[in-house]
Amino acid sequence: MTAVTPDAAPSALERRYRRLLLAYPPHYRAAHGDELLDVLLADAAGRKVPPLKETWGLLVGGVRSRIIHQATGSAWADGLHLAVTAVAAAHLAALLPYAGTLPVWTLLSALALLAVLRGRVVAAVPLTFVTGVKALAIASGEQPFDVTLLPVYPSWLSGQALFADSDPFAVAAGYAVTLIGLLVLASRRQALRTRSWWWVAAALAAAWAGPAWMAEERGFPLSLSRMAVEAAAFGLATASAYLARDHRWALASGVYLAVASGPFVMHAENLTRQHLAYWGVLVLLVAATAFAPFHRRRHCLD
């Protein structure tokens, strides 16, 4: 236990250390938090703030501990769940700029993502199905459920009509991959871990279509905000695979890249060097995520 008695309030240094220890997962803090705090305070030597090197070490150690804790359970099931989460967030991001015109369908998409985040894959199946049918109908100009004035114009988050730069086959493929993943996970009849609420923030960030990397006249403009979200997610997947030596992040990244590559394939004749460069970066990150778990193993054998 810590050196603080019931009659003494925690010192400012202790409070700062406790805040730094929040970087570690709850189960780690419950098992080792007090012991680690005692060691840190014993070495403080009258300091009022933790040294920068020690602060950085605690933050990095906490993040590493959280990542390694994620690499538990079935790797393929957790990787598939992570992939479905990423694609569901992308589906919501595609509809968010048009929430004013499609409030019900945007809400259903948000509920589908919420169900996936909480591991409720059975509940996510019908929500994803009806949202996918409506999205495919808009992309192909059909009216299966209700009458929607086409094209669907956006709010300030985007400058294009819904699915103006996409294709019905690409839209159908994205929702089909999500549904297949959900059905496979539901067939296991095993509990899934809950996902971070940061996925909601990622969907909100990816929903913004600007600033555009290239002019809309190119036929297939790319959004810097979405590129930043995807690149950050793929980079984190690579780092996680390296630290945990686990392939679940490679599976998730590969499935998402397959879905995200649909528009690139459909616009193959309009692709520029910018498009190919960005797609190539994603491919390299997926490859790095697949090979990262082997790096330390080979090093240890040398």
C-alpha distance (Angstrom), angle and dihedral (degrees) to the residues before:
residue distance angle dihedral
M1 . . .
T2 3.79 . .
A3 3.78 123.1 .
V4 3.81 91.6 -114.4
T5 3.80 112.9 110.7
P6 3.81 123.4 -148.7
D7 3.82 89.1 -106.2
A8 3.82 94.9 51.7
A9 3.76 124.9 74.0
P10 3.81 117.7 -132.3
S11 3.78 113.4 -92.6
A12 3.79 122.1 -116.6
L13 3.81 89.6 -107.6
E14 3.79 92.0 52.2
R15 3.79 91.2 49.9
R16 3.80 90.1 51.4
Y17 3.79 91.7 49.7
R18 3.80 91.0 48.9
R19 3.79 89.9 53.1
L20 3.81 90.1 51.0
L21 3.80 90.7 49.9
L22 3.80 89.0 59.4
A23 3.82 84.9 80.2
Y24 3.81 86.7 74.7
P25 3.83 120.3 79.2
P26 3.83 116.9 -97.6
H27 3.81 94.7 -109.7
Y28 3.81 90.6 54.9
R29 3.81 92.8 48.8
A30 3.79 90.7 48.8
A31 3.81 92.2 52.5
H32 3.82 102.3 36.1
G33 3.82 108.3 7.3
D34 3.81 98.6 99.8
E35 3.79 93.0 43.7
L36 3.80 92.3 49.5
L37 3.80 91.0 46.1
D38 3.83 90.6 53.1
V39 3.81 90.6 52.6
L40 3.80 92.5 48.2
L41 3.81 93.2 49.1
A42 3.78 92.4 45.7
D43 3.81 90.3 56.0
A44 3.80 93.5 43.6
A45 3.82 93.4 94.0
G46 3.79 95.8 -162.7
R47 3.82 96.6 -44.9
K48 3.78 119.0 148.8
V49 3.80 97.2 -157.4
P50 3.82 130.4 33.4
P51 3.82 113.6 -103.0
L52 3.79 115.9 -103.4
K53 3.81 94.1 -114.9
E54 3.80 91.4 51.5
T55 3.81 91.5 46.7
W56 3.78 91.5 51.7
G57 3.80 91.2 46.7
L58 3.80 92.6 52.7
L59 3.80 92.9 48.0
V60 3.80 93.5 47.7
G61 3.80 91.4 44.5
G62 3.80 91.2 50.1
V63 3.79 93.8 50.1
R64 3.80 90.7 46.2
S65 3.80 90.4 50.4
R66 3.80 91.3 50.6
I67 3.81 92.1 49.4
I68 3.80 93.3 48.7
H69 3.81 89.4 48.0
Q70 3.81 88.4 56.2
A71 3.82 90.3 57.9
T72 3.80 93.4 77.0
G73 3.76 131.5 108.5
S74 3.78 125.7 19.8
A75 3.81 108.2 -7.9
W76 3.79 96.1 -156.6
A77 3.81 95.1 45.7
D78 3.79 93.3 46.7
G79 3.81 90.8 44.9
L80 3.79 91.0 50.7
H81 3.80 90.5 48.3
L82 3.79 89.6 50.5
A83 3.82 90.5 50.0
V84 3.82 91.9 49.9
T85 3.81 89.2 49.4
A86 3.80 92.0 53.0
V87 3.81 93.7 47.7
A88 3.83 91.9 45.8
A89 3.80 89.0 52.5
A90 3.81 89.1 51.1
H91 3.82 90.4 51.3
L92 3.80 90.7 52.9
A93 3.81 91.0 46.5
A94 3.82 89.6 54.7
L95 3.82 92.1 54.5
L96 3.82 101.2 38.6
P97 3.83 96.3 82.5
Y98 3.81 88.1 57.3
A99 3.81 98.0 46.3
G100 3.79 91.3 116.6
T101 3.81 91.4 60.6
L102 3.82 97.5 32.1
P103 3.82 104.4 32.6
V104 3.81 96.5 149.7
W105 3.80 95.3 48.0
T106 3.78 92.7 44.6
L107 3.80 89.1 51.0
L108 3.81 91.0 50.1
S109 3.79 89.9 50.7
A110 3.82 90.1 50.2
L111 3.80 90.5 49.7
A112 3.80 90.0 49.9
L113 3.80 90.3 53.8
L114 3.83 90.4 46.2
A115 3.82 90.6 52.4
V116 3.81 90.8 49.7
L117 3.81 91.7 48.2
R118 3.80 91.3 52.8
G119 3.81 92.0 46.8
R120 3.83 93.0 -111.4
V121 3.79 95.0 137.3
V122 3.82 94.8 158.7
A123 3.80 90.4 58.6
A124 3.81 90.5 44.8
V125 3.82 93.8 58.1
P126 3.86 99.3 72.2
L127 3.80 92.2 37.8
T128 3.79 91.3 52.8
F129 3.80 92.5 43.5
V130 3.80 97.4 53.9
T131 3.81 92.2 41.8
G132 3.79 90.2 49.1
V133 3.81 92.6 50.2
K134 3.79 90.3 51.7
A135 3.81 92.5 46.4
L136 3.80 91.3 49.6
A137 3.81 90.2 47.7
I138 3.79 91.7 53.8
A139 3.80 91.6 46.5
S140 3.82 91.1 51.2
G141 3.82 97.2 37.3
E142 3.82 97.3 -111.0
Q143 3.82 130.1 136.6
P144 3.85 109.3 -147.7
F145 3.82 102.2 152.3
D146 3.78 112.0 13.8
V147 3.78 136.6 -3.9
T148 3.80 111.3 -91.0
L149 3.76 121.8 -177.0
L150 3.79 107.8 -121.3
P151 2.91 133.9 -112.0
V152 3.80 95.9 40.5
Y153 3.79 107.6 -139.8
P154 3.80 121.2 -148.5
S155 3.77 137.8 -129.1
W156 3.80 124.1 -118.2
L157 3.80 90.4 -66.5
S158 3.77 91.9 76.5
G159 3.77 139.9 20.6
Q160 3.81 100.4 -150.6
A161 3.77 136.5 71.5
L162 3.80 116.1 -100.5
F163 3.83 111.9 -76.3
A164 3.81 90.5 -3.9
D165 3.80 90.2 138.0
S166 3.80 95.9 35.4
D167 3.80 136.6 74.5
P168 3.84 132.4 -128.0
F169 3.81 90.6 -118.7
A170 3.81 92.4 53.1
V171 3.82 91.4 47.8
A172 3.81 91.7 47.6
A173 3.80 91.9 47.6
G174 3.80 92.6 52.7
Y175 3.80 94.1 52.0
A176 3.81 91.8 41.1
V177 3.80 91.1 55.8
T178 3.81 89.8 49.6
L179 3.80 93.4 49.2
I180 3.80 93.5 46.6
G181 3.79 90.4 50.0
L182 3.80 91.9 48.8
L183 3.81 92.5 48.8
V184 3.80 91.9 49.4
L185 3.80 91.1 50.1
A186 3.82 92.1 45.4
S187 3.82 90.8 52.1
R188 3.83 90.2 61.0
R189 3.81 91.1 64.2
Q190 3.81 90.0 -152.0
A191 3.77 128.8 126.1
L192 3.79 117.3 -99.4
R193 3.78 126.8 -148.7
T194 3.79 118.5 -102.8
R195 3.79 116.0 -109.8
S196 3.78 129.1 -130.8
W197 3.80 121.3 -89.7
W198 3.80 86.3 -127.8
W199 3.81 86.0 87.7
V200 3.80 88.4 69.8
A201 3.80 89.7 52.7
A202 3.81 89.2 48.6
A203 3.81 90.6 53.4
L204 3.81 91.0 50.1
A205 3.80 92.0 49.6
A206 3.81 93.3 46.4
A207 3.82 91.0 49.5
W208 3.80 91.2 69.7
A209 3.80 109.2 90.8
G210 3.77 95.9 -159.3
P211 2.83 154.9 131.4
A212 3.80 88.2 33.1
W213 3.77 116.9 -141.7
M214 3.79 91.6 -148.7
A215 3.77 137.9 13.8
E216 3.80 118.5 -78.4
E217 3.80 88.3 -124.6
R218 3.80 87.1 76.6
G219 3.83 87.2 77.1
F220 3.80 95.1 -128.1
P221 3.82 109.9 50.8
L222 3.77 120.3 -173.6
S223 3.79 123.8 -139.8
L224 3.79 117.1 -132.8
S225 3.81 90.7 -151.1
R226 3.81 93.1 55.9
M227 3.79 91.0 42.6
A228 3.80 89.5 53.4
V229 3.82 92.1 49.9
E230 3.80 93.2 48.2
A231 3.80 94.6 44.4
A232 3.82 91.1 48.9
A233 3.81 91.9 48.5
F234 3.81 92.8 48.4
G235 3.80 90.8 46.5
L236 3.80 91.4 51.7
A237 3.80 89.4 48.5
T238 3.81 90.3 54.2
A239 3.81 92.3 48.4
S240 3.80 91.4 47.0
A241 3.80 92.4 50.0
Y242 3.80 89.8 50.0
L243 3.81 95.7 48.2
A244 3.81 97.2 41.9
R245 3.81 96.7 33.7
D246 3.80 89.2 -136.2
H247 3.80 132.3 132.8
R248 3.80 100.1 -146.6
W249 3.80 90.8 97.6
A250 3.80 90.9 51.2
L251 3.81 90.3 54.8
A252 3.81 91.7 48.6
S253 3.81 93.2 46.8
G254 3.80 92.5 47.1
V255 3.80 94.1 51.4
Y256 3.79 92.5 47.2
L257 3.81 92.0 47.3
A258 3.81 90.2 52.1
V259 3.81 89.7 55.0
A260 3.82 94.1 42.2
S261 3.82 90.5 50.2
G262 3.81 91.5 63.4
P263 3.83 95.8 86.3
F264 3.81 90.4 45.3
V265 3.80 90.2 55.3
M266 3.80 93.0 45.9
H267 3.83 90.9 50.8
A268 3.79 95.7 41.2
E269 3.80 92.4 130.5
N270 3.82 92.0 53.2
L271 3.79 98.9 46.1
T272 3.78 118.2 122.7
R273 3.78 131.8 -164.8
Q274 3.80 87.7 -91.6
H275 3.80 91.5 57.7
L276 3.78 92.6 46.5
A277 3.80 92.5 46.1
Y278 3.80 92.5 53.5
W279 3.81 93.5 44.4
G280 3.80 88.7 47.9
V281 3.81 91.0 53.5
L282 3.81 90.1 54.1
V283 3.80 91.2 48.4
L284 3.81 91.1 50.5
L285 3.81 91.2 49.6
V286 3.81 91.3 50.6
A287 3.81 90.0 49.2
A288 3.81 90.2 48.6
T289 3.82 89.7 50.4
A290 3.80 90.3 52.0
F291 3.82 94.2 49.8
A292 3.82 98.9 35.3
P293 3.85 95.2 84.3
F294 3.82 90.2 60.5
H295 3.81 96.1 52.9
R296 3.81 99.9 85.0
R297 3.77 93.5 36.1
R298 3.80 91.4 59.9
H299 3.82 89.7 43.8
C300 3.79 92.0 54.0
L301 3.80 91.8 50.4
D302 3.82 93.7 52.5
